[in-house]
Amino acid sequence: MDTENSATAVRKPHVRVRPRADHDLDSCARVLAEVHRCDGYPVNWPDRPGEWVSPGAAPGVWVAELDGRVVGHAVLSRGGEGDVAPGLWSARSGAGRDLTAVVSRLFVGPRARGHGIGALLIGRAADEARGRGLHPVLDVVASDTGAVALYERLGRERMATVEQRWSPSRSVVVHCYAAAP
């Protein structure tokens, strides 16, 4: 046994992505609050963060754990009225808007970054979308440079940059991305 190497070995953190359970909502709200303080996401802080991470019927909702603690979250949903990316993908591909799924409510706590958690969450959502015969798309606030870099590093294609009205007094510039066909 090489005692020198075993004494200096660094324990690799255990990362796991699993379906979100109801008992995870408080942890998700706590992590979301950390992300909001650090990154300003979501732009409009929700009155009920636990409800915000649960946008109605969704084909998939996951959390990421780092050493058993919830540190990230992602939702796969059907595109709503305010989602631009599904329409862009539909126009570009010639496929119906109903053949897209939106990756949303995606966040990773600041202290848990650097472990590939965002990529794992995006990958899980994309796999679920494709398994349902849907094409994954997403929007990201243009000022969220960390998220933009992640999506582009993962090979997501920027379809457009658009301005969206998120409240009566706020417009936000967002990049719309799609997974490679």
PyMOL commands that set and color helices and strands:
alter all, ss='L'
color gray80, all
select helices_A, chain A and resi 3-8+22-39+49-52+85-93+97-99+110-112+117-131+145-153
alter helices_A, ss='H'
color red, helices_A
select strands_A, chain A and resi 15-19+60-66+69-77+100-108+135-141+157-167+170-178
alter strands_A, ss='S'
color yellow, strands_A
deselect
rebuild
show_as cartoon
